[in-house]
Amino acid sequence: MVGEDGLGRCRWAVSHPLNLRYHDTEWGLPVRGERALFERITLEAFQAGLSWLTILAKRRAFRTAFDGFDPEAVAAYTDGDMARLMGDAGIVRHRAKIEAARTNARAVLALREHGGLDRLIWSHKPRRTPVPRTVSEVPARTAESKALAAELRSYGFRFVGPTTSYALMEAIGLVDTHLVGCHRRGSSGLYDESFGAYDE
């Protein structure tokens, strides 16, 4: 969809100013590092069953509530912290998801002995990235997202099914699902539209 500024964008990006800013400045750019990836995993888990806009609107509150997504801090949360979070109207108050954040933080720490969260996630980068021309051509899950979900679960992660894992892969630049014609296509560095070549 071409906006008033003359730039083509994915249709979801123009539905709200928060979506637009996220689409144009963050979504699909490569994300590396334990804390940044833990934040993305946590937010994708909270998004399950909700709109991403809901999560974006509460993102600052999430960061405050979860100590900036420091996995060591979250891993040490007590039952009192769980109660505090359940009483925090600034975030999504879903007990299973809140408890999963603590469980996943502990899994992140345990992963340090096995190469770390960054290595695990980025080892599932597909050899090729999709080239969707319409929304219907964007997959909801792939063989790679199923494998990523399975490996995360094998280390104790929760709320990391294949669909959530694929949304994570899109958000952090493992795949580029900006539609062909979107001005952010190729921002992940995975695809060069001018040459039509995949990053191998």
Protein Blocks (a to p, Z undefined) as FASTA:
>chain_A
ZZfkopacdfklmmpfklmmmmmmmgopacedjklmmmmmmmmmmmgopafklmmmmmmm
mmmmnooopaklmmmpcfklmmmmmmmmkbccdfklmmmmmmmmmmmmmmmmnopjklmm
mmmpcfbdcddfbfklpcfbdfklmmmmmmmmmnopahiafklmmmmmmmnopaccbdeh
iakgoklopacfknopacZZ
